[in-house]
Amino acid sequence: MTDGAATRMAAGITGARPRSPRRLERRLIPGQTSPWLVAGGILTALLVGGLSTLDHRMALGACLVASFIAALWVWPAIGAYALIIATPLTAGIDRGLAIPVFRPSEALALLIGGTLAVRGLTRLRAGHLPRLRLSRVELAIVLLAVTSSIVPLVWMLARQHPITQDDILYSFVMWKFLGIYVIIRACVSADIQVRRCLWTSVVVACPVALIALLQSLQIAGVEHLLAPLFSPFGHTGALQNARGSSTLALPAATADLLIYNLAIAAGLWLRYRRHAVILALAGLLFVLGTLSSGEFSSAMGLFIGVICIAIVSGVPRVLALFVPAAAIGAVALRPVIDKRLSGFQSASGLPVSWTGRLDNLRMYFWPELSSGWNFLLGVRPSARVPVASQATGYVWIESGYTWLLWGGGIPLFASFVFFVVSAATMAWREARRGPAAASVAGLAAFVAIVVTTVLMVFDPHLTYRGSADLLFFLLALAAPRAGRGDMGRVERSARQAGMASHTIRETEVEG
């Protein structure tokens, strides 16, 4: 057997496409450097030199950014790790507060996405032609982005309604999540990288849960530490209501994030049966952090999430493990629970937050939505109306399904249904497929989809900062892709093919 035949045999076993000798030669010849890297290095040197004459802190920042870009260029998976770390810790910082125009996590996503785009262009010049083949989930995300932006904006132009800056900003929300999905897909390819992403999410969620717990119990002055950066629209009073908003500056979003990470922690233990104590402590912290949000809907989401974990994993005893965790939470968070239950002692018998939510929908949203044909193509992308009497200056739509009709009408509602069905089907299939890390991501993604779908009755959880980002992270990690798998198995198969070809050659020589 010739060397070329042996190469083709190895490629057939591993499923990899054999590289051309010329391409391998280009990659192995020493001294060759990409002109893009040379140009980038020269521009970076000029930029850092210019900034050093103005402000040494700006020069240091430019050096750090340049170093990150260089590392990302060589190891794209770093982009996924960085985004998973930064998003839960900075999502609650208002736009323009720390960085002009953007939240820090959004600026990081733009930096990573831009770097990967330029890197992809250089690969095109080297002969790597892309193949665009959208899955049902990816098509659903694209439809969500189009029907939540282009459709309502065109409808507003047709009705000659003024388009505000708020409409433009809200129209980019689903496009941002689509970009996050693409970034994770582009950065992560191997099973070990998926596992690292999942562990990174669990580790970062632990301080988020701890901060939420301490904030709800008003211990150690955590609310005062959060006030400078994590007060929504500068409203520090939102941090004093015994609800754990943590670094997401939104209690319901914090609870969603912790429920999804509870599913990740459970999946990691069920798949690998390792680090049981660490994952159990993390799971308990996530349960406490979820309950510390002080949201009835979040407690419901936690219960639904645990049931989904038990059903998908086929391990009913997960429900039994949840009982002591819930009991510990009920004791530790007794002040928070008592304060929330006291709302039922009002004259109407319902908490003021519930009646206020319903009044806002009846006063500000439902009349305009039902006027004329607005429910067909939506009212406008902006999901809030300015109200001077509110502490934050706005009233938001506190109903996810009302938001769907308001922001895109029937097309957006139908796109959401298609997204839920497609994403849940894919996540279920991947969760049940095998022991790979992608199955853990599939389990967590299924939990996130079901919890989001149910809780959309109360709020637009699909767009919640931090938690919605994690939902699309999980979908990207769970999605099947070519080239993902056990790289050790691939290398062993290649070595076996090489040994087989060597044995055949020896037999031919002896013959």
C-alpha positions as MATLAB code, in Angstrom:
seq = 'MTDGAATRMAAGITGARPRSPRRLERRLIPGQTSPWLVAGGILTALLVGGLSTLDHRMALGACLVASFIAALWVWPAIGAYALIIATPLTAGIDRGLAIPVFRPSEALALLIGGTLAVRGLTRLRAGHLPRLRLSRVELAIVLLAVTSSIVPLVWMLARQHPITQDDILYSFVMWKFLGIYVIIRACVSADIQVRRCLWTSVVVACPVALIALLQSLQIAGVEHLLAPLFSPFGHTGALQNARGSSTLALPAATADLLIYNLAIAAGLWLRYRRHAVILALAGLLFVLGTLSSGEFSSAMGLFIGVICIAIVSGVPRVLALFVPAAAIGAVALRPVIDKRLSGFQSASGLPVSWTGRLDNLRMYFWPELSSGWNFLLGVRPSARVPVASQATGYVWIESGYTWLLWGGGIPLFASFVFFVVSAATMAWREARRGPAAASVAGLAAFVAIVVTTVLMVFDPHLTYRGSADLLFFLLALAAPRAGRGDMGRVERSARQAGMASHTIRETEVEG';
ca = [
       0.000    0.000    0.000;
       1.348    3.445   -0.916;
       1.686    6.341    1.522;
      -1.161    8.137   -0.250;
      -3.444    5.135    0.253;
      -2.511    5.002    3.935;
      -3.372    8.678    4.298;
      -6.745    8.102    2.677;
      -7.384    5.125    4.987;
      -6.643    7.261    8.074;
      -8.922    9.969    6.776;
     -11.689    7.448    6.231;
     -11.446    6.132    9.787;
     -11.229    9.518   11.513;
     -13.735   11.263    9.291;
     -11.227   14.043    8.627;
     -10.502   15.566    5.238;
      -6.897   14.882    4.137;
      -4.849   18.035    3.786;
      -3.049   18.698    0.560;
       0.769   18.298    0.669;
       1.165   21.901   -0.449;
      -0.948   23.176    2.450;
       0.974   21.016    4.927;
       4.232   22.248    3.471;
       3.138   25.857    3.922;
       2.245   25.199    7.548;
       5.540   23.413    8.319;
       8.034   25.683    6.559;
       9.761   27.745    9.270;
      10.147   31.477    8.934;
       6.833   32.072    7.174;
       4.611   34.648    8.918;
       1.163   35.769    7.958;
       1.164   39.326    6.575;
      -1.985   39.956    8.618;
      -0.060   39.238   11.825;
       2.809   41.478   10.718;
       0.437   44.330    9.885;
      -1.419   43.856   13.161;
       1.826   43.899   15.128;
       2.987   47.105   13.438;
      -0.360   48.839   14.011;
      -0.404   47.726   17.641;
       3.109   49.037   18.209;
       2.186   52.391   16.694;
      -1.004   52.583   18.753;
       0.686   51.713   22.040;
       3.521   54.141   21.298;
       1.082   56.942   20.574;
      -1.036   56.239   23.668;
       2.019   56.077   25.914;
       2.702   59.717   25.154;
      -0.831   60.616   26.302;
      -1.697   58.311   29.188;
       0.242   55.317   30.472;
      -3.010   53.674   31.608;
      -4.390   53.804   28.086;
      -1.144   52.315   26.803;
      -1.372   49.496   29.354;
      -4.986   48.849   28.359;
      -4.024   48.739   24.691;
      -1.266   46.234   25.473;
      -3.707   44.003   27.338;
      -6.237   44.167   24.511;
      -3.523   43.429   21.928;
      -2.306   40.460   23.972;
      -5.847   39.118   24.242;
      -6.378   39.487   20.485;
      -3.099   37.680   19.776;
      -4.051   34.813   22.111;
      -7.537   34.655   20.608;
      -6.053   34.483   17.112;
      -4.004   31.417   18.046;
      -6.462   29.767   20.472;
     -10.056   30.758   19.566;
     -11.498   28.818   22.519;
     -10.165   31.564   24.787;
     -12.907   33.804   23.401;
     -15.621   31.441   24.632;
     -14.067   31.162   28.093;
     -13.672   34.938   28.391;
     -17.255   35.614   27.329;
     -18.679   33.019   29.722;
     -16.672   34.551   32.578;
     -17.368   38.208   31.827;
     -21.096   38.062   31.053;
     -22.510   37.044   34.473;
     -20.119   39.388   36.295;
     -20.725   42.519   34.197;
     -24.153   42.135   32.548;
     -25.789   44.314   35.206;
     -23.625   47.354   34.451;
     -25.662   49.909   32.525;
     -24.613   50.824   29.007;
     -22.217   53.741   28.924;
     -21.371   53.545   32.636;
     -18.067   51.667   32.393;
     -17.619   51.734   28.601;
     -19.170   54.269   26.210;
     -22.350   53.035   24.479;
     -21.982   49.347   25.472;
     -22.084   47.095   28.481;
     -18.633   45.541   29.176;
     -19.820   42.069   28.122;
     -21.213   43.476   24.865;
     -17.942   45.286   24.112;
     -16.039   42.054   24.762;
     -18.358   40.150   22.421;
     -17.760   42.750   19.699;
     -13.994   42.480   20.177;
     -14.064   38.686   20.007;
     -16.458   38.626   17.071;
     -14.417   41.180   15.122;
     -11.193   39.275   15.734;
     -12.737   35.990   14.645;
     -14.193   37.657   11.543;
     -10.772   38.972   10.473;
      -9.239   35.592   11.256;
     -11.891   33.943    9.102;
     -11.090   36.291    6.210;
      -7.422   35.311    6.353;
      -8.415   31.653    6.216;
     -10.506   32.398    3.134;
      -7.397   33.777    1.453;
      -5.584   30.561    2.369;
      -8.200   28.475    0.589;
     -10.599   27.594    3.417;
     -14.014   28.057    1.817;
     -16.934   28.331    4.263;
     -20.017   26.195    3.914;
     -23.140   27.903    5.233;
     -25.642   25.265    6.295;
     -28.173   26.427    8.872;
     -29.758   23.959   11.249;
     -33.368   24.321   12.354;
     -32.236   25.976   15.583;
     -30.026   28.446   13.756;
     -32.791   29.246   11.294;
     -35.138   29.833   14.231;
     -32.684   32.274   15.850;
     -32.332   34.171   12.569;
     -36.126   34.375   12.289;
     -36.343   35.697   15.858;
     -33.828   38.403   15.000;
     -35.582   39.406   11.775;
     -39.125   39.398   13.142;
     -38.128   41.383   16.262;
     -36.336   44.124   14.307;
     -36.938   44.456   10.579;
     -40.636   43.519   10.640;
     -41.766   46.033   13.308;
     -39.503   48.805   11.981;
     -40.889   48.430    8.449;
     -44.409   48.351    9.907;
     -43.690   51.583   11.804;
     -42.453   53.243    8.615;
     -45.578   52.100    6.777;
     -47.754   53.674    9.478;
     -45.490   56.765    9.569;
     -44.779   56.309   13.261;
     -41.545   57.948   14.494;
     -38.699   55.496   15.191;
     -36.860   56.394   18.398;
     -33.384   55.524   19.599;
     -35.004   53.073   22.010;
     -36.567   51.228   19.071;
     -33.206   50.949   17.338;
     -31.461   49.656   20.465;
     -34.153   47.067   21.211;
     -34.121   45.893   17.599;
     -30.508   44.751   18.097;
     -31.246   42.510   21.090;
     -31.904   39.238   19.250;
     -29.120   40.011   16.771;
     -26.775   40.216   19.755;
     -27.837   36.752   20.887;
     -27.382   35.443   17.357;
     -23.861   36.883   17.386;
     -23.127   35.236   20.737;
     -24.325   31.900   19.361;
     -22.052   32.272   16.320;
     -19.067   33.234   18.475;
     -19.371   30.163   20.692;
     -19.844   27.928   17.655;
     -16.737   29.408   16.045;
     -14.607   29.203   19.195;
     -15.484   25.734   20.489;
     -14.951   22.554   18.497;
     -13.538   19.803   20.757;
     -15.355   17.936   23.509;
     -12.782   18.975   26.102;
     -13.442   22.627   25.239;
     -17.183   22.130   25.758;
     -16.451   20.622   29.170;
     -14.215   23.541   30.119;
     -16.946   25.995   29.112;
     -19.465   24.195   31.311;
     -17.136   24.121   34.308;
     -16.300   27.787   33.758;
     -19.992   28.662   33.847;
     -20.501   26.766   37.115;
     -17.460   28.355   38.764;
     -18.454   31.903   37.756;
     -22.065   31.374   38.837;
     -20.984   30.564   42.407;
     -19.997   34.151   43.355;
     -23.101   35.435   41.578;
     -25.250   33.172   43.774;
     -23.318   34.077   46.930;
     -23.725   37.810   46.280;
     -27.455   37.345   45.667;
     -27.788   35.394   48.920;
     -25.934   37.990   51.022;
     -27.815   40.832   49.319;
     -31.245   39.356   50.050;
     -30.319   38.859   53.714;
     -28.658   42.295   53.791;
     -25.434   40.893   55.183;
     -21.976   42.507   54.978;
     -23.315   45.611   53.258;
     -23.314   43.902   49.860;
     -26.063   46.202   48.564;
     -23.828   49.224   49.162;
     -20.961   47.569   47.308;
     -23.244   46.880   44.339;
     -24.717   50.396   44.232;
     -21.999   52.207   42.182;
     -22.114   49.805   39.208;
     -25.123   47.504   39.512;
     -28.013   49.879   40.216;
     -30.482   49.765   37.293;
     -30.530   53.272   35.766;
     -28.932   54.586   38.948;
     -31.923   53.572   41.091;
     -30.172   52.378   44.269;
     -33.507   51.720   45.970;
     -33.876   48.568   43.876;
     -31.014   47.056   45.907;
     -32.765   47.574   49.245;
     -35.860   45.393   48.713;
     -34.383   42.096   49.993;
     -34.223   40.557   46.527;
     -30.998   39.091   45.205;
     -30.254   40.877   41.936;
     -26.485   40.323   42.269;
     -24.239   41.370   39.370;
     -27.072   41.043   36.854;
     -29.026   43.867   38.535;
     -32.249   41.917   37.986;
     -33.525   39.279   40.451;
     -35.429   37.188   37.889;
     -32.442   37.090   35.508;
     -30.148   36.067   38.371;
     -32.525   33.243   39.305;
     -32.689   32.030   35.688;
     -28.897   32.017   35.437;
     -28.594   29.938   38.602;
     -31.298   27.468   37.527;
     -29.449   26.839   34.258;
     -26.165   26.371   36.121;
     -27.892   23.973   38.519;
     -28.742   21.884   35.454;
     -25.111   22.076   34.292;
     -23.819   20.968   37.699;
     -26.296   18.078   37.811;
     -25.370   17.057   34.279;
     -21.639   17.086   35.012;
     -22.126   14.799   37.999;
     -24.536   12.456   36.223;
     -22.250   12.102   33.186;
     -18.826   11.843   34.853;
     -19.511   10.828   38.497;
     -16.603   12.992   39.657;
     -16.193   15.947   42.026;
     -19.477   15.071   43.717;
     -18.846   17.191   46.827;
     -17.893   20.306   44.866;
     -20.870   20.004   42.523;
     -23.246   19.294   45.433;
     -22.103   22.446   47.258;
     -22.417   24.452   44.054;
     -25.909   23.050   43.474;
     -26.973   23.971   47.019;
     -25.618   27.488   46.501;
     -27.561   27.790   43.244;
     -30.800   26.715   44.970;
     -30.255   29.273   47.740;
     -29.368   31.972   45.229;
     -32.490   31.243   43.183;
     -34.765   31.449   46.216;
     -33.010   34.637   47.382;
     -34.355   36.421   44.290;
     -37.677   36.626   46.141;
     -39.621   35.889   42.944;
     -42.554   33.458   42.981;
     -41.964   32.808   39.286;
     -38.315   31.931   39.990;
     -39.328   29.392   42.642;
     -41.672   27.893   40.052;
     -38.848   27.876   37.492;
     -36.583   26.084   39.969;
     -39.186   23.373   40.548;
     -39.743   22.964   36.787;
     -35.985   22.851   36.183;
     -35.443   20.053   38.706;
     -38.282   18.024   37.180;
     -36.766   18.466   33.708;
     -33.355   17.322   34.980;
     -34.933   14.160   36.399;
     -36.900   13.436   33.214;
     -34.091   14.034   30.716;
     -31.439   12.220   32.743;
     -33.757    9.349   33.629;
     -32.685    9.628   37.284;
     -35.805   10.212   39.453;
     -33.759   10.419   42.660;
     -32.678   13.893   41.598;
     -36.074   14.997   42.920;
     -35.233   13.513   46.316;
     -31.928   15.396   46.410;
     -33.808   18.633   45.797;
     -35.931   18.242   48.956;
     -33.155   18.834   51.544;
     -31.761   21.699   49.462;
     -35.188   23.351   49.400;
     -35.565   22.787   53.161;
     -32.204   24.437   53.847;
     -33.234   27.323   51.614;
     -36.555   27.745   53.440;
     -34.755   27.997   56.787;
     -31.852   30.178   55.661;
     -34.060   32.574   53.704;
     -36.928   32.783   56.169;
     -36.820   36.627   56.323;
     -36.997   36.906   52.524;
     -39.860   34.419   52.267;
     -41.824   36.056   55.088;
     -41.495   39.456   53.439;
     -42.786   38.123   50.124;
     -45.696   36.263   51.765;
     -46.709   39.409   53.627;
     -47.822   40.833   50.283;
     -50.887   38.566   50.380;
     -52.169   40.508   53.398;
     -53.065   43.518   51.252;
     -56.660   44.693   50.761;
     -56.919   42.883   47.416;
     -55.388   39.692   48.806;
     -52.608   39.859   46.188;
     -49.093   41.346   46.374;
     -48.814   44.924   45.133;
     -46.250   43.808   42.548;
     -48.843   41.488   40.978;
     -51.652   44.036   40.836;
     -49.229   46.727   39.641;
     -48.013   44.469   36.843;
     -51.561   43.848   35.668;
     -52.461   47.532   35.908;
     -49.442   48.504   33.798;
     -50.401   46.027   31.087;
     -53.995   47.295   31.047;
     -52.981   50.951   31.033;
     -49.888   51.178   28.820;
     -49.711   48.157   26.519;
     -52.866   46.143   25.896;
     -54.990   49.074   24.615;
     -52.466   50.051   21.931;
     -51.723   46.421   21.078;
     -55.414   45.703   20.481;
     -55.948   48.931   18.548;
     -56.431   48.461   14.812;
     -54.213   45.720   13.397;
     -51.208   46.297   15.664;
     -51.235   42.713   16.955;
     -50.515   41.441   13.424;
     -47.045   42.992   12.963;
     -46.422   44.536   16.367;
     -46.377   48.034   17.792;
     -42.647   48.819   18.045;
     -39.393   47.080   19.073;
     -39.048   49.109   22.292;
     -40.427   47.080   25.191;
     -40.932   50.001   27.547;
     -42.721   53.340   27.739;
     -41.424   56.441   29.557;
     -43.386   57.233   32.737;
     -42.081   60.075   34.885;
     -43.678   58.755   38.075;
     -41.567   55.571   37.997;
     -38.264   55.518   39.879;
     -36.398   54.280   36.800;
     -38.356   56.539   34.441;
     -39.924   53.662   32.501;
     -42.614   50.986   32.651;
     -41.576   47.695   31.073;
     -43.735   44.980   29.545;
     -44.015   42.405   32.318;
     -45.462   39.656   30.159;
     -43.287   37.705   27.758;
     -46.050   36.713   25.374;
     -47.408   40.258   25.324;
     -43.874   41.374   24.438;
     -43.798   38.949   21.493;
     -46.967   40.462   20.015;
     -45.900   44.020   20.899;
     -42.396   43.688   19.424;
     -43.146   41.732   16.265;
     -46.758   40.597   16.156;
     -47.776   37.209   14.824;
     -44.450   36.652   12.938;
     -42.392   37.058   16.129;
     -44.819   34.876   18.098;
     -44.645   32.146   15.449;
     -40.835   32.427   15.311;
     -40.670   31.927   19.068;
     -42.823   28.793   18.854;
     -40.603   27.433   16.071;
     -37.514   28.285   18.150;
     -38.833   26.510   21.243;
     -39.777   23.345   19.354;
     -36.510   23.215   17.371;
     -34.242   24.029   20.311;
     -35.985   21.653   22.732;
     -35.877   18.822   20.188;
     -32.177   19.344   19.488;
     -31.307   19.690   23.188;
     -33.252   16.535   24.114;
     -31.555   14.548   21.349;
     -28.063   15.681   22.339;
     -28.743   15.172   26.062;
     -29.743   11.555   25.458;
     -27.030   10.778   22.924;
     -24.037    9.731   25.030;
     -21.411   10.556   27.640;
     -19.840   13.491   25.803;
     -19.779   16.959   27.357;
     -22.201   18.145   24.678;
     -24.845   15.938   26.293;
     -24.473   17.963   29.509;
     -24.942   21.147   27.498;
     -27.986   19.532   25.887;
     -29.481   18.722   29.297;
     -28.952   22.286   30.539;
     -30.226   23.772   27.273;
     -33.412   21.704   27.487;
     -33.978   22.904   31.052;
     -33.353   26.500   29.982;
     -35.782   26.277   27.059;
     -38.592   24.757   29.137;
     -38.107   27.186   32.038;
     -37.989   30.154   29.666;
     -41.135   29.036   27.845;
     -43.125   28.700   31.068;
     -41.846   31.887   32.703;
     -42.521   33.930   29.568;
     -46.057   34.095   30.937;
     -44.732   36.562   33.517;
     -41.786   38.368   31.882;
     -39.786   38.355   28.605;
     -37.176   35.932   29.947;
     -35.940   35.293   26.407;
     -34.158   38.657   26.451;
     -33.018   38.869   30.081;
     -29.408   40.012   30.340;
     -27.004   37.356   31.533;
     -29.447   34.459   31.687;
     -30.527   34.724   28.041;
     -26.847   34.893   27.073;
     -26.286   31.613   28.906;
     -29.255   30.054   27.099;
     -27.652   30.762   23.731;
     -24.233   29.688   25.056;
     -25.735   26.313   25.928;
     -27.481   25.936   22.585;
     -24.204   26.613   20.786;
     -22.310   24.128   22.974;
     -24.963   21.431   22.537;
     -25.395   21.860   18.782;
     -23.838   19.010   16.754;
     -20.879   20.021   14.623;
     -18.340   18.336   12.386;
     -14.992   17.745   13.998;
     -16.265   17.732   17.613;
     -15.608   14.668   19.602;
     -12.994   12.724   21.496;
      -9.746   13.862   19.905;
      -7.875   11.098   21.659;
     -10.072    8.570   19.861;
      -9.360   10.277   16.554;
      -5.607   10.207   17.148;
      -5.716    6.543   18.193;
      -7.633    5.666   15.018;
      -5.069    7.505   12.910;
      -2.203    5.666   14.624;
      -3.946    2.342   14.083;
      -4.382    3.153   10.402;
      -0.684    4.048   10.177;
       0.323    0.795   11.862;
      -1.928   -1.164    9.486;
      -0.375    0.431    6.396;
       3.131   -0.204    7.781;
       2.302   -3.898    8.303;
       0.941   -4.191    4.762;
       4.126   -2.671    3.313;
       6.302   -5.108    5.287;
       4.234   -8.038    4.002;
       4.646   -6.830    0.407;
       8.427   -6.530    0.839;
       8.708  -10.010    2.327;
       6.575  -11.368   -0.515;
];
